[in-house]
Amino acid sequence: MGRDGVTIIALRGQVSPGTMDVVSAPLRLDLVSSCADPRAVVLFLHGGQERSTEPVRDRHASWWRVLLLARSLRGFAAAERLELRLLQFRHRGWNGPTDPSPVVDAREALATLAAERPGVPVVLVGHSMGGRTACRVADDPGVVGVVALAPWLPEGEPNATLAGKDLHVLHGSIDQWTSPHWSRVFVERTRQIARTATWTSLPGAGHFMFRRVRDWRTFVEDSVRAILQIPADPPATAEEAHDRPHR
């Protein structure tokens, strides 16, 4: 059991042809919220940098930012019978163009989940580089959809992996780190092949999800429900809304 009640699961490292030898380092898959009989697993993928072989540490903001988001969804996960997992990439960089290291890591994590939870669908939630990674591995048989938050989807990013899948993208209108324009173009291209593909702008929000925190979280909840076809909660009466604790 790791710090703050997060179970840490170390996966056996693998060396993939065409990738760096450093891929042999252990891979970490954290259990943020457990469920005995989950209807689905939600796998969170954090951000990073375009190029870096520095190992990801808990102190890195790109990792703990997504950990905080995942923790904030524990109540939602319990109510909807979801298991929440957070992958810690081995290295901070994308390190492409051939076999980007986070893509290698994500595919290994998905293989582990398929062995642990056979037949249980997976929804990927990725921020920044994690959003790009999620789109790259969406062709995994266990993945049913992707929720991408301020994703790094540069011009010409391939999208064939999303054929028949669901894609929900949320991008802050004043993001200076990743391009809202190119993520929107990506979604527009993907609508031709995906089951569903939506793009939503979050006015006044930047890249790091510091502003309008509740809106980022609500978008994830609503998107996961839509992908898994879970009925939304019925509208609360005025009296119920008054008595309900704020999330």
Sequence and secondary structure as in RCSB ss.txt:
>XXXX:A:sequence
MGRDGVTIIALRGQVSPGTMDVVSAPLRLDLVSSCADPRAVVLFLHGGQERSTEPVRDRHASWWRVLLLARSLRG
FAAAERLELRLLQFRHRGWNGPTDPSPVVDAREALATLAAERPGVPVVLVGHSMGGRTACRVADDPGVVGVVALA
PWLPEGEPNATLAGKDLHVLHGSIDQWTSPHWSRVFVERTRQIARTATWTSLPGAGHFMFRRVRDWRTFVEDSVR
AILQIPADPPATAEEAHDRPHR
>XXXX:A:secstr
  GGG EEEEE     TTS GGGGS EEEEEEE  SS SEEEEEE   BSS   B  TT HHHHHHHHHHHHTHH
HHHHHTEEEEEEE SBSB   SSS HHHHHHHHHHHHHHHHSTT  EEEEEETHHHHHHHHTTTSTTEEEEEEES
    TT   GGGTTSEEEEEEETT SSS HHHHHHHHHHHTTTSSEEEEEEETT  SSS SSHHHHHHHHHHHHH
HHHT        HHHHHHS   
